Amino acid sequence: MRKWQLGLVTALLLLPLAFSITPASAKTTTTTTAAKTAKTVKQTTPKKHYLIVMGHGAGDPGARGNGTTEAHFLRQYMLPQLRKYAKEVTHSTITFYNPKRNLVSDTLYHHQGSYNINKHTTVIMFHLDAPAGHGGHVIIHKKHPTARDKRLAKVIKKYVGLNRAYNGYSFRTNLRNCNVLRRRGIDYSLVESGFITNKRDVTHLKKHMAKIAKADIEAITNEQLK
Ligand SMILES: [Zn+2]
């Protein structure tokens, strides 16, 4: 290494140091600096992460009814609206599971995607029910509904109605898509938004989709959106 190169390397090494010193030395008594510091501290606390999974997909159409499939309906009507409101959330982070992939096969056979979900992530799955009935419910992770489960059930009740068989919640341990998460201690809620086979449920879902999506995002994160 030549002398001028050494000089350059030294200068480059000192560069970040110079930058890191500047804000510290500039930290005077001004209130704006104090506010900035507080903001920085706040940002270092990791935000709660939610992963939204639109049921089925990757060759699995799910339930059928009213001329559509569960996978298609959820992705075509619900996913774009959920994405829109997820962007407005500021206290949490929301990501969406690749709609071309299937959570169960990814976990059990391919060992990718959901297989790599962080234990601090909460998974929210959206589905439509079949073969016959009316209304939705929330399939819960623990024996009793969490505050989040209760908020999600309220959304269903308001826009579609609750399935009378469950009165809001159902605790299941025999569902594969839940068990791939349960076995690894990952928190989840599975929302059965209504019956795909019920014309009234589908009509209500389509009609109120934007409001439902907004309310669902608020229910998941417990954050009020404008
Ligand atoms: Zn389903």
Boltz pocket constraint, residues with backbone or C-beta under 6 A from the ligand:
constraints:
  - pocket:
      binder: B
      contacts: [[A, 55], [A, 56], [A, 62], [A, 63], [A, 70], [A, 126], [A, 127], [A, 128]]
      max_distance: 6.0
